[in-house]
Amino acid sequence: MDSIAWMAWTLPTAIFFVVLACMLGVMTWLAAAYPEAERVGVLRIPTTRGDRLFISLILAAVIHLAWICLVGTDTIATLPIGEDGIEVSGLWLATVISLASAFAIFRTV
């Protein structure tokens, strides 16, 4: 267990992995229920749902790493929940940007 002690197992990390597992489950169901022909978008190469998911996940990783490098993960707000409140990291803004880019990728690529 000491070999993974450095990993940040936090609520946002757990949410990320749960959402990722749900997305893969939905994508698998969609592939079986509604087979899709390849589509040519702005990249001018044929892509499938899986290709677009992969592109959006890689872009989300790049956005988050760039955000951490350029902006950091400082607290931007504290929600008045509980005794001490819940601190909201600026990294959630990078998550919103990643979701918007994933939406754009699935619509245009």
N, C-alpha and C positions, 0 to 999 in steps of 0.2 A: 504494500500500500504506500510505502514511502516514495516509490518511484513516480507516483502521480500527485504527490503532495503539492507540487508547484502549480497545478492547474487550478484555475479559478472556478470552482463549482459553485456558482451562485444561481439565484433565481433566473436572471436573464439567460444564463447558459442552459439551464434546464428547459426553459421555454423554447430556446432555439432548437434544441434537439427534439423536443416533442413536436414542434411545428415541422421540422425537417422530416421526421418519421411520418407525420400525417400527410405531408405533401407527396412523399414517395408512395404512400398507400393510395392516395387519390389518383396519382399519375398512373399507377399500375391498374387501378380499376378503370380509368378512362381508356387506357390502351386496350383493355380487353372488351369493354362495353362499346366503345366508339372508336374503331380503328381509324387512323388518320393518314391521309396522304401527305407527303412532304410538301412544304410550302416555301416559296421564295419571297423573302422580305427585303429589307434595306441592305442586308449584307450580300445579297445577290448569290447566295448559296442555298441549296435546299436544306431545310431544317425540320425537325420533328419536335413534339412537346418535350421529349427528353433532352434534346439539344438545347432548347431554349431554357429549360430548367438549369442545366449545367452552366450555361453562359451567365444566367442571373445569379447563381450561387458563387461563381468565381468573381463576378463584379461586386457582389455584396461583401466578399472577403476583402477585396481591394479597397472598397469604400471604407470599411471599418478600420483596416490597417492605416490607411491614409489619414482618417479622422484621428486615430490615436496618436499618430506621428505629429500632425499639424495642430490639433486642437487639444487633445488630451481627454481625460475621463473625469474631469472635475464635476462636482455636484452643481447642477443648475437650478434645482428647486428642492424643497423639502415638503412632502405632502403631510398634512396634519392627520396622520393615521397612527393610532397607538400612542404610547407615552412619549417616545422620542421622535416620532414621525418617520417617514420613509424617504430616504434621499434618492433623488432621481439624477442619474448620471447623464452627462451630455452625449454619451454614446447612444442613447435612445434616439437622438436626432439623426444619427448616422443610420440607424435601423429604419427610420421613416424614409430617408432618402433611398435606402436599398430596396424597400418595398415599392416605392414609386418607380425606380429603375426596372425592377422585375416586371411590374405591370406594363411598362413601356416596351420591354423586350418581348413579352408574350403577345403584345398587340402588333408590333412592327417587324420583328425579326423572323 
